[in-house]
Amino acid sequence: MMIFKVGDLAVYPAHGVGRIESIEAHNLYGSSQNFYIMRILDNNMIIMIPISNANNVGLREIIKEEEVSKIFKILKEKDVEFDNQSWNRRYREYMEKIKTGSVFEVAQVLRDLFLLKLEKELSFGERKMLDTAKSLLVKEISIAKKMEETKVEENIKRIFKN
C-alpha cells in the first residue's frame, strides 16, 4: 500500500495530478477514518480519499522520468485498428481506460482519438475526452520530466503532425 505524506504529489484516476494537502480523521457512520485531502492541480478541486481505500481507487505516485519514453512510444504507434463501433461504444471504452488511472492507458486514448480525428469528425464527447487525455498526460509528464507543460504539449503535437 502506497503511503503519501502532506505535500506529496499523486495521481487520482480521471482527475489527474494533485497535492496531498492534509491527512484528517473524520467520523463516518460511527467510526473514525483517516483521509487524504487532495487538491487537484488543474482545477483546484478537493477530493477526500479514505486512506484505507487509496489503493482501490487507484491513487498512485507520479511516473518515474524513465517511464516517460514508454508513453511517447505508445503515442508514436500508428498502425492502430479501429473496428467500426459506434462513437458512444468507443467513448465508453476510452472512459474505462481513463478511469484506470494508468498513464499508459490514457496515452492509448489520446493516440487513438488523434488518429481517429484524421479520419473523421470527432463527436463532442470524443473531443472533450481528447482534451482530458491530453491534459492528464501533459501535467504528469511535465512533473516527471521537470519540464514546462507547453514544451510537453509541443512534443506531443509534433508526434501527430506526420
Secondary structure, DSSP 8 states (H G I E B T S, - for coil): -----TT-EEEETTTEEEEEEEEEEEEETTEEEEEEEEEETTT--EEEEEGGGHHHHT-B----GGGHHHHHHHHH----------HHHHHHHHHHHHHH--HHHHHHHHHHHHHHHHHS---HHHHHHHHHHHHHHHHHHHHHTT--HHHHHHHHHHHHH-
